[in-house]
Amino acid sequence: QRQLCFMPPEEEIRERYYTQLRRFIERPCGFRGLSEKGPELFKTMVENNRHYFGPLYEKAEDLFEKLAKFKKIWLPWVALGCVDIEELCGIHLQVADDWERDFRKCKNFSQKIAKIQNNEEAIDCIVIDILPLRSDIEQISRRYWEALSHSLRQSILNDISVIQDFLQNALQFLENVPMDESSITESGMKYEKIMTELPKVTETLDLVKSKDTCLAGWCKERVTSLAGILTQWEKLQPLLENHAVILQRQVDMIKDQAQTQIQNLRNEADKFLLRWESTIAELQANEEATLEMFKERQEHWQEILKKKDQLLEECAKFNMIFPEDLLQPFEEINATMNEQSKEWIIYDDYLNELNGILSEEWAIYRRRPYILNEFISKWEGSVHASIDLPSKRIRSSVEKIQTLMPLLQQLQSDSLTERHWARIFQLLKKDNVKNLHNFTLEMLLENQALLQQNAQEITQIVRQASSEQVVRQALTELDQWSVTAQLKLIQQNDSSGQSISLIKDYQEVLNKIGDNQSLLQSAKNSAAFEAFSDQAELWESRLNSLDAILTSLNQSQRRWVYLEPVFEAGTLKNEEALFKRIDKDFRYIMREIQSDPRVISLMKINNITTIVKSLETQLTRCQNNLMSYIMDKRNSFPRFYFLGDDDLLEILGQASKDPEVI
């Protein structure tokens, strides 16, 4: 634990000493004597002389204080063994004089150790062996020397590494000769950096030399890599001086080139001014001219200004200033361009905003046409008082769009289909429109004169589409009705107790069929009916058939309900076989309706029309026979004249089963 201590430990020495002292004091207690009372007598000797024991313990404490003082004497000798020597060297040793001083101290310390003659030291009854301590002190001295030499060697290597990096970068830089502006600028910055770091690196090299001398003087060794560093260092100074000369010569060449480049830019600016004036004249003379060339000229001028600014920025790095008369034309041309561009920039803003609206898909625009209305109001108010040429063109364009607004409003109709749009684009001579769902507003307004010319034909197409929409909606409504309309059924038990489904409300279904026939008739009166004649005729046939079937089935169901109890009771034996056939067909139809209660599904039942007509005819026959039977019963029993047909049928049908009915 890097602490000076006795071996055995001081606590153990103290324990042994006091143990022996106690044994010495208690020795009379072990005497037996010659008489029986001898042991008791000797024990009283310890009690009687106890006042002499105090000085014994005082001398014992004095002894241990001497031991502590003796250990304290050796603390300076082992002080270096109580710390991390390598860490101390790294903190406190920086220059060669520091190592020189510590090497000398370490040598003096070793000499003092050699002068220690005693191998042991006696303190009263305790003898201290000094040889192990001397051996440890000598080991500490050797560690101290090794730590000094190692830290000195490592410090030299670290400094050499820094110098080596500097020399490597500097020599690599000085070997390359800059040729163009950018490399010269970069080279100048690196050269300045090298010259800034050079004094500090020189100081470091001097420190390394002194440290190496110290290492050689005390450890009889040198750092071999230092020789190569010194050789490279001798080459550095001539290269720095030579590079400065080369750099100055290159800078002079760059200045000459910059003078030529600025003159060439001046000539290019003069030529550009002529082209610009020609472009402005073309815009003023030709109403159909676009702003593409105008924008290209502006971009070209910005490129010229960018080249000029870059050149001036590069020249500023070499403290180069151009005459004012050489740069003045650039400012004059720029001012002329800005003045002439103001009006046309407004026109360009108008076109950009208009193109943004025209690029909208027609499906989006037709849901928010207010965008174009707001655009027209905005620009109409902005240029109404301006008399310059771009403002006149904006007003003319706005007026043309305004004349087409009613037609655009018509085209927003939901009734227009792909077929109608195909006819419209054919009128506009746009046969290359492939996707009629994603066309833009621009495709409609691209040829405004042709759109205005065909306004009447387009209006007629919109009207035709609206008429078709009426018929289409009617047919769609019929299709929806065919899917959703169902017959309402109720469950009823026949006279034998079997359950059968019957239609609850015929009149509601017949009324809806009548409404659908009226709807279809109104659609037939539309001018666009011909395009849907096939579908309409099919639905007309369906509705007529359904009306006839349900009307007949209604009569048949009513008569079956009346007649079934009568025939099941055995009344009219002669017609019983006929009624069974009727009952079988009626139940068959009701089962089919129960499996699919949709109204339109009646048309799917096999031979439904024939079966229903047959049912109605045969049930009428049965009812007529029943009426003859009733008349016979009334003639036989005149009191039956006071009963209605229904009550009489109930009496005749159930008289044999339930006399209470009568």
NORTADA-V704959 format. One record per residue. N is the residue number from 0. RES is the residue in one small letter. PHI is phi in degrees with one decimal (999 if undefined). OMEGA is omega in radians with two decimals (none if undefined). Layout:
BEGIN
N/RES/PHI/OMEGA, N/RES/PHI/OMEGA
END
This chain:
BEGIN
0/q/999/3.10, 1/r/56.0/3.11, 2/q/-129.0/3.10, 3/l/-78.6/-3.11, 4/c/-152.1/3.09, 5/f/-80.9/3.07, 6/m/-132.9/0.09, 7/p/-69.1/-3.09, 8/p/-60.8/-3.09, 9/e/-61.1/3.13, 10/e/-65.7/3.14, 11/e/-68.6/3.10, 12/i/-61.6/-3.13, 13/r/-61.6/-3.13, 14/e/-63.6/3.13, 15/r/-63.6/-3.09, 16/y/-62.3/-3.09, 17/y/-68.4/3.08, 18/t/-65.6/3.12, 19/q/-66.4/3.13, 20/l/-65.3/3.14, 21/r/-64.6/3.12, 22/r/-62.4/3.14, 23/f/-63.9/-3.11, 24/i/-68.5/-3.06, 25/e/-88.1/-3.09, 26/r/-59.7/3.14, 27/p/-58.5/-3.11, 28/c/-66.8/-3.14, 29/g/-92.5/3.11, 30/f/-74.2/-3.14, 31/r/-108.5/-3.14, 32/g/75.2/-3.07, 33/l/-104.9/-3.12, 34/s/-109.1/3.13, 35/e/-68.9/-3.13, 36/k/-89.6/-3.11, 37/g/-60.2/-3.13, 38/p/-59.6/-3.13, 39/e/-67.8/-3.13, 40/l/-66.1/-3.11, 41/f/-70.2/3.11, 42/k/-65.7/3.13, 43/t/-69.3/3.09, 44/m/-62.4/-3.14, 45/v/-67.1/-3.11, 46/e/-68.1/-3.06, 47/n/-72.1/-3.11, 48/n/-109.8/-3.08, 49/r/-67.4/-3.13, 50/h/-70.9/3.09, 51/y/-90.4/-3.06, 52/f/-77.5/-3.12, 53/g/-57.3/3.13, 54/p/-58.8/3.11, 55/l/-62.0/-3.12, 56/y/-72.1/3.08, 57/e/-65.6/3.10, 58/k/-63.9/3.11, 59/a/-64.5/3.14, 60/e/-67.4/3.08, 61/d/-61.8/3.14, 62/l/-62.0/-3.11, 63/f/-70.9/3.04, 64/e/-65.9/3.09, 65/k/-63.3/3.10, 66/l/-63.0/-3.14, 67/a/-64.6/3.11, 68/k/-65.4/3.12, 69/f/-63.0/3.13, 70/k/-67.9/-3.13, 71/k/-65.8/3.12, 72/i/-61.3/-3.05, 73/w/-90.1/-3.13, 74/l/-59.5/3.12, 75/p/-59.9/-3.12, 76/w/-69.7/-3.07, 77/v/-107.2/-3.07, 78/a/-57.4/-3.12, 79/l/-67.8/3.11, 80/g/-78.2/-3.11, 81/c/-93.8/-3.09, 82/v/-132.7/3.06, 83/d/-87.3/-3.03, 84/i/-65.2/-3.11, 85/e/-61.9/3.14, 86/e/-66.2/3.11, 87/l/-62.6/3.12, 88/c/-64.1/3.14, 89/g/-65.3/-3.10, 90/i/-83.6/-2.92, 91/h/-101.5/-3.08, 92/l/-104.1/-3.08, 93/q/-124.4/-3.09, 94/v/-112.7/-3.07, 95/a/-61.0/-3.13, 96/d/-62.1/3.11, 97/d/-62.7/3.12, 98/w/-66.7/3.13, 99/e/-58.8/-3.13, 100/r/-63.9/-3.08, 101/d/-72.6/3.05, 102/f/-60.9/-3.13, 103/r/-66.4/3.11, 104/k/-64.2/3.14, 105/c/-63.9/3.13, 106/k/-66.0/3.11, 107/n/-62.1/3.13, 108/f/-63.8/3.12, 109/s/-65.9/3.12, 110/q/-66.0/3.11, 111/k/-64.8/3.12, 112/i/-62.3/-3.11, 113/a/-66.0/-3.09, 114/k/-82.7/3.12, 115/i/-72.3/-3.03, 116/q/-100.8/-3.03, 117/n/-71.5/3.07, 118/n/-98.8/3.11, 119/e/-151.8/-3.10, 120/e/-135.6/-3.12, 121/a/-105.7/3.07, 122/i/-123.7/-3.05, 123/d/56.2/-3.08, 124/c/-92.0/-3.11, 125/i/-104.8/3.11, 126/v/-109.1/-3.09, 127/i/-106.6/3.10, 128/d/-84.9/-3.05, 129/i/-94.8/-3.06, 130/l/-58.8/3.11, 131/p/-59.4/3.13, 132/l/-66.8/3.14, 133/r/-63.5/3.11, 134/s/-61.7/3.12, 135/d/-66.0/3.14, 136/i/-64.5/3.10, 137/e/-62.3/3.11, 138/q/-65.7/3.10, 139/i/-61.8/-3.14, 140/s/-62.6/3.13, 141/r/-65.9/3.12, 142/r/-62.2/3.13, 143/y/-62.0/-3.14, 144/w/-64.3/-3.14, 145/e/-65.2/3.12, 146/a/-63.9/3.12, 147/l/-63.3/-3.10, 148/s/-67.4/-3.14, 149/h/-66.2/-3.13, 150/s/-66.0/3.11, 151/l/-65.4/3.14, 152/r/-63.5/-3.13, 153/q/-66.5/3.11, 154/s/-62.1/3.11, 155/i/-63.1/-3.12, 156/l/-65.6/3.11, 157/n/-63.7/3.12, 158/d/-64.5/3.13, 159/i/-63.6/3.12, 160/s/-62.3/3.11, 161/v/-63.4/-3.13, 162/i/-65.3/-3.12, 163/q/-63.3/3.10, 164/d/-61.8/3.13, 165/f/-62.7/-3.12, 166/l/-64.9/-3.12, 167/q/-63.2/3.13, 168/n/-65.8/-3.10, 169/a/-67.1/-3.12, 170/l/-66.1/3.10, 171/q/-63.9/3.11, 172/f/-68.3/-3.06, 173/l/-71.4/3.12, 174/e/-75.9/-3.13, 175/n/-94.0/-3.14, 176/v/-98.2/3.13, 177/p/-68.6/-3.08, 178/m/-118.8/-3.09, 179/d/-109.5/-3.05, 180/e/-62.7/-3.07, 181/s/-63.5/-3.14, 182/s/-69.5/3.11, 183/i/-67.4/3.11, 184/t/-61.5/3.13, 185/e/-63.8/3.13, 186/s/-64.4/3.12, 187/g/-62.7/3.13, 188/m/-65.9/3.12, 189/k/-66.8/3.13, 190/y/-62.0/3.11, 191/e/-62.8/3.13, 192/k/-64.4/3.13, 193/i/-62.9/-3.12, 194/m/-66.0/3.11, 195/t/-71.2/-3.10, 196/e/-81.9/-3.02, 197/l/-58.2/-3.12, 198/p/-60.2/-3.13, 199/k/-66.4/3.13, 200/v/-68.7/3.10, 201/t/-61.7/3.11, 202/e/-62.5/3.11, 203/t/-62.4/3.13, 204/l/-63.6/3.10, 205/d/-63.4/3.11, 206/l/-63.5/3.14, 207/v/-63.3/3.14, 208/k/-60.9/-3.12, 209/s/-66.3/3.10, 210/k/-65.4/3.13, 211/d/-65.2/3.09, 212/t/-63.8/3.11, 213/c/-62.7/3.14, 214/l/-62.7/3.14, 215/a/-67.6/-3.09, 216/g/-69.4/-3.04, 217/w/-99.2/-3.06, 218/c/-111.5/3.11, 219/k/57.5/3.09, 220/e/-147.8/3.11, 221/r/-132.9/3.07, 222/v/-86.7/-3.01, 223/t/-65.7/-3.08, 224/s/-70.5/-3.13, 225/l/-66.4/-3.12, 226/a/-62.5/3.11, 227/g/-64.5/3.12, 228/i/-63.8/-3.13, 229/l/-65.0/3.11, 230/t/-64.5/3.12, 231/q/-65.3/-3.13, 232/w/-65.3/3.12, 233/e/-64.9/3.13, 234/k/-78.9/-3.00, 235/l/-66.9/-3.02, 236/q/-61.5/3.09, 237/p/-61.7/3.13, 238/l/-66.3/3.10, 239/l/-62.9/3.14, 240/e/-64.7/-3.13, 241/n/-66.7/-3.13, 242/h/-64.9/3.12, 243/a/-61.1/3.13, 244/v/-65.9/-3.13, 245/i/-63.6/-3.12, 246/l/-62.5/3.12, 247/q/-64.0/3.13, 248/r/-65.2/3.13, 249/q/-67.5/3.11, 250/v/-62.4/3.10, 251/d/-62.4/3.11, 252/m/-66.5/3.13, 253/i/-62.5/3.13, 254/k/-62.8/3.10, 255/d/-64.4/3.12, 256/q/-65.4/3.13, 257/a/-63.2/3.10, 258/q/-62.1/3.12, 259/t/-67.6/-3.11, 260/q/-64.8/-3.14, 261/i/-66.7/3.10, 262/q/-69.0/3.10, 263/n/-63.7/3.08, 264/l/-62.9/3.10, 265/r/-62.6/3.12, 266/n/-64.6/3.13, 267/e/-64.6/3.11, 268/a/-67.1/3.11, 269/d/-63.0/3.11, 270/k/-66.1/3.14, 271/f/-61.9/-3.13, 272/l/-59.2/3.11, 273/l/-65.3/3.11, 274/r/-64.7/3.13, 275/w/-62.3/3.13, 276/e/-61.3/3.10, 277/s/-65.2/3.13, 278/t/-64.8/3.12, 279/i/-63.6/3.12, 280/a/-63.3/3.12, 281/e/-64.3/3.11, 282/l/-62.9/-3.12, 283/q/-73.6/-3.06, 284/a/-86.6/-3.01, 285/n/-113.8/-3.13, 286/e/-69.7/-3.13, 287/e/-85.1/-3.09, 288/a/-66.6/3.11, 289/t/-94.4/-3.13, 290/l/-93.9/-3.11, 291/e/-62.1/-3.14, 292/m/-65.6/3.10, 293/f/-58.9/3.13, 294/k/-68.5/3.12, 295/e/-62.8/3.11, 296/r/-63.2/3.12, 297/q/-62.3/3.11, 298/e/-63.1/3.12, 299/h/-62.1/-3.14, 300/w/-64.9/3.10, 301/q/-63.3/3.07, 302/e/-64.8/3.11, 303/i/-63.0/3.13, 304/l/-64.0/3.12, 305/k/-64.4/3.09, 306/k/-61.1/-3.13, 307/k/-63.3/-3.12, 308/d/-63.9/3.10, 309/q/-62.9/-3.14, 310/l/-64.7/3.13, 311/l/-64.8/3.12, 312/e/-65.2/3.11, 313/e/-65.6/-3.12, 314/c/-68.4/3.13, 315/a/-64.1/3.11, 316/k/-67.5/3.13, 317/f/-105.1/3.12, 318/n/57.7/-3.11, 319/m/-105.1/-3.11, 320/i/-123.2/3.14, 321/f/-91.8/3.10, 322/p/-63.5/-3.11, 323/e/-64.1/-3.10, 324/d/-67.3/3.13, 325/l/-78.5/-3.12, 326/l/-97.6/-3.08, 327/q/-59.6/-3.13, 328/p/-59.4/3.12, 329/f/-61.7/3.13, 330/e/-66.6/-3.14, 331/e/-66.0/3.13, 332/i/-64.0/-3.14, 333/n/-64.0/3.11, 334/a/-65.9/3.11, 335/t/-61.8/3.14, 336/m/-61.9/-3.12, 337/n/-62.0/-3.14, 338/e/-67.2/-3.11, 339/q/-76.2/-3.07, 340/s/-84.9/-3.03, 341/k/-54.9/-3.08, 342/e/-66.6/-3.09, 343/w/-74.8/3.06, 344/i/-67.1/3.07, 345/i/-62.0/3.11, 346/y/-63.5/3.11, 347/d/-66.9/3.08, 348/d/-62.3/3.11, 349/y/-61.4/-3.12, 350/l/-65.3/3.14, 351/n/-63.7/3.13, 352/e/-67.5/3.12, 353/l/-65.2/3.13, 354/n/-63.9/3.08, 355/g/-63.0/3.10, 356/i/-74.0/-3.11, 357/l/-66.0/-3.12, 358/s/-77.9/3.10, 359/e/-66.0/3.01, 360/e/-64.5/-3.11, 361/w/-59.1/-3.14, 362/a/-62.2/3.11, 363/i/-83.5/-3.09, 364/y/-62.0/-3.05, 365/r/-64.6/3.09, 366/r/-90.3/3.09, 367/r/-143.1/-3.11, 368/p/-69.0/-3.14, 369/y/-62.7/-3.14, 370/i/-60.7/3.14, 371/l/-68.5/3.11, 372/n/-63.7/3.11, 373/e/-64.8/3.12, 374/f/-61.7/-3.13, 375/i/-63.7/-3.13, 376/s/-62.8/-3.12, 377/k/-62.3/-3.05, 378/w/-76.4/3.08, 379/e/-65.4/3.10, 380/g/-76.8/-3.08, 381/s/-76.2/-3.00, 382/v/-116.0/-3.05, 383/h/-65.7/-3.11, 384/a/-100.5/-3.10, 385/s/-88.4/-3.10, 386/i/-117.1/-3.14, 387/d/-73.9/-3.03, 388/l/-62.0/3.11, 389/p/-58.6/3.12, 390/s/-64.9/3.09, 391/k/-61.7/3.13, 392/r/-67.1/3.10, 393/i/-63.6/3.13, 394/r/-60.8/-3.14, 395/s/-63.0/3.14, 396/s/-65.5/3.14, 397/v/-64.6/3.14, 398/e/-64.1/3.11, 399/k/-63.3/3.13, 400/i/-66.4/3.13, 401/q/-61.2/3.14, 402/t/-66.1/-3.12, 403/l/-93.0/-3.08, 404/m/-60.4/3.10, 405/p/-59.3/3.13, 406/l/-67.0/3.10, 407/l/-64.0/3.11, 408/q/-65.1/3.09, 409/q/-65.4/-3.09, 410/l/-70.6/3.10, 411/q/-79.6/-3.11, 412/s/-62.3/3.11, 413/d/-74.1/-3.05, 414/s/-80.7/-3.11, 415/l/-73.2/3.12, 416/t/-110.6/-3.14, 417/e/-59.3/-3.14, 418/r/-63.2/3.13, 419/h/-69.4/3.14, 420/w/-65.0/3.10, 421/a/-61.8/3.10, 422/r/-66.7/3.13, 423/i/-65.2/3.14, 424/f/-67.6/3.06, 425/q/-66.4/3.07, 426/l/-65.2/3.14, 427/l/-85.8/3.11, 428/k/59.3/3.08, 429/k/-120.5/-3.12, 430/d/-86.8/-3.07, 431/n/-95.0/3.12, 432/v/-78.6/-3.06, 433/k/-90.2/-3.09, 434/n/-108.8/-3.09, 435/l/-79.9/3.12, 436/h/-96.6/-3.00, 437/n/-119.1/3.13, 438/f/-73.0/-3.04, 439/t/-106.0/3.08, 440/l/-63.1/-3.14, 441/e/-62.4/-3.14, 442/m/-66.3/3.09, 443/l/-79.2/-3.05, 444/l/-96.8/-3.10, 445/e/-62.6/3.09, 446/n/-117.7/-3.04, 447/q/-67.1/3.14, 448/a/-64.5/3.14, 449/l/-67.4/3.10, 450/l/-64.6/3.11, 451/q/-67.1/-3.13, 452/q/-65.0/-3.10, 453/n/-100.9/-3.08, 454/a/-60.7/-3.11, 455/q/-65.6/3.13, 456/e/-62.1/3.14, 457/i/-66.8/3.09, 458/t/-60.3/3.11, 459/q/-63.1/3.11, 460/i/-63.8/3.14, 461/v/-64.9/3.11, 462/r/-63.5/3.11, 463/q/-59.1/3.13, 464/a/-64.5/3.12, 465/s/-65.1/3.10, 466/s/-62.8/3.11, 467/e/-62.7/-3.14, 468/q/-64.0/3.12, 469/v/-62.7/3.14, 470/v/-64.8/-3.11, 471/r/-62.9/3.12, 472/q/-65.0/3.11, 473/a/-62.8/3.14, 474/l/-66.6/3.10, 475/t/-64.6/3.11, 476/e/-63.4/3.10, 477/l/-66.0/3.10, 478/d/-62.4/3.12, 479/q/-64.3/3.12, 480/w/-62.8/-3.12, 481/s/-64.2/-3.13, 482/v/-82.5/-2.98, 483/t/-100.4/-3.04, 484/a/-70.1/-3.13, 485/q/-134.1/3.06, 486/l/-81.1/3.11, 487/k/-83.5/-3.07, 488/l/-113.1/3.01, 489/i/-129.5/3.11, 490/q/-94.3/-3.13, 491/q/-140.5/3.11, 492/n/-93.5/3.09, 493/d/-80.3/-3.06, 494/s/-65.8/3.12, 495/s/-93.0/3.11, 496/g/92.2/3.12, 497/q/-80.1/-3.12, 498/s/-84.4/3.11, 499/i/-143.6/3.12, 500/s/-88.0/3.09, 501/l/-122.9/3.12, 502/i/-76.6/-3.00, 503/k/-81.1/-2.99, 504/d/-134.1/3.11, 505/y/-73.1/-2.98, 506/q/-65.1/3.12, 507/e/-61.6/3.14, 508/v/-68.5/-3.14, 509/l/-64.7/3.09, 510/n/-63.6/3.14, 511/k/-66.0/3.09, 512/i/-63.0/3.09, 513/g/-63.5/3.09, 514/d/-61.3/3.13, 515/n/-64.2/3.09, 516/q/-66.4/3.09, 517/s/-66.6/3.10, 518/l/-60.8/-3.14, 519/l/-67.4/3.13, 520/q/-66.8/3.10, 521/s/-66.4/3.09, 522/a/-67.7/3.13, 523/k/-66.6/3.13, 524/n/-79.6/3.14, 525/s/-73.8/-3.12, 526/a/-68.4/-3.08, 527/a/-98.0/-3.05, 528/f/-67.5/-3.04, 529/e/-56.4/-3.10, 530/a/-67.2/-3.09, 531/f/-121.5/-3.03, 532/s/-61.5/-3.12, 533/d/-62.9/3.13, 534/q/-63.9/-3.11, 535/a/-65.7/3.13, 536/e/-63.4/3.10, 537/l/-61.2/-3.13, 538/w/-69.5/3.11, 539/e/-63.6/3.11, 540/s/-65.4/3.14, 541/r/-61.4/-3.08, 542/l/-64.6/3.12, 543/n/-63.4/3.14, 544/s/-64.4/3.13, 545/l/-62.1/-3.14, 546/d/-62.9/-3.13, 547/a/-66.5/-3.11, 548/i/-63.2/-3.08, 549/l/-68.6/3.10, 550/t/-63.4/3.13, 551/s/-66.4/-3.13, 552/l/-65.3/3.10, 553/n/-61.4/3.12, 554/q/-63.9/-3.11, 555/s/-64.9/-3.13, 556/q/-63.0/-3.14, 557/r/-61.4/-3.11, 558/r/-69.8/3.12, 559/w/-63.9/3.14, 560/v/-62.3/3.13, 561/y/-73.7/-2.96, 562/l/-86.5/-3.04, 563/e/-58.4/3.12, 564/p/-64.6/-3.10, 565/v/-66.4/-3.09, 566/f/-72.9/3.08, 567/e/-67.7/3.13, 568/a/-81.6/3.11, 569/g/96.1/3.11, 570/t/-72.5/3.14, 571/l/55.8/3.13, 572/k/-60.2/-3.09, 573/n/-66.0/-3.09, 574/e/-102.0/-3.06, 575/e/-64.4/3.14, 576/a/-64.2/3.11, 577/l/-62.2/-3.10, 578/f/-68.0/3.11, 579/k/-63.9/3.08, 580/r/-63.9/3.10, 581/i/-62.0/-3.12, 582/d/-60.9/-3.14, 583/k/-64.3/3.13, 584/d/-65.6/-3.12, 585/f/-64.6/3.13, 586/r/-66.0/3.10, 587/y/-60.1/-3.14, 588/i/-62.2/-3.11, 589/m/-67.5/3.07, 590/r/-64.4/3.11, 591/e/-62.1/3.13, 592/i/-65.5/3.14, 593/q/-64.8/3.14, 594/s/-69.6/3.09, 595/d/-144.2/-3.01, 596/p/-78.6/3.12, 597/r/-65.6/-3.11, 598/v/-61.8/-3.06, 599/i/-66.2/-3.11, 600/s/-71.7/3.06, 601/l/-58.3/-3.11, 602/m/-70.4/-3.09, 603/k/-87.0/-3.14, 604/i/-72.5/-3.08, 605/n/-61.9/3.07, 606/n/54.4/-3.09, 607/i/-60.8/-3.10, 608/t/-65.5/-3.13, 609/t/-63.7/-3.11, 610/i/-63.5/-3.09, 611/v/-66.6/3.11, 612/k/-62.3/3.12, 613/s/-62.4/3.10, 614/l/-58.2/-3.10, 615/e/-60.8/-3.11, 616/t/-66.2/-3.07, 617/q/-68.5/3.10, 618/l/-66.6/3.06, 619/t/-63.0/3.10, 620/r/-62.7/3.12, 621/c/-60.5/-3.13, 622/q/-66.5/3.11, 623/n/-62.9/3.10, 624/n/-61.6/3.12, 625/l/-65.3/3.14, 626/m/-63.8/3.08, 627/s/-62.9/3.11, 628/y/-63.3/3.13, 629/i/-63.6/3.14, 630/m/-62.2/3.11, 631/d/-62.3/3.14, 632/k/-64.3/3.13, 633/r/-68.8/3.11, 634/n/-67.2/3.13, 635/s/-73.5/-3.08, 636/f/-137.1/-2.98, 637/p/-58.7/3.13, 638/r/-61.0/3.11, 639/f/-64.9/3.09, 640/y/-65.7/-3.13, 641/f/-83.4/3.13, 642/l/-107.6/3.02, 643/g/-71.9/-3.12, 644/d/-63.6/-3.08, 645/d/-66.2/-3.13, 646/d/-66.9/3.14, 647/l/-65.1/3.10, 648/l/-64.0/3.14, 649/e/-65.2/3.13, 650/i/-68.3/-3.09, 651/l/-69.6/-3.08, 652/g/-78.5/-3.02, 653/q/-122.8/-3.08, 654/a/-64.0/-3.11, 655/s/-75.0/-3.09, 656/k/-96.7/-3.01, 657/d/-139.8/-3.13, 658/p/-60.9/-3.12, 659/e/-62.5/3.13, 660/v/-60.8/-3.14, 661/i/-66.3/none
END
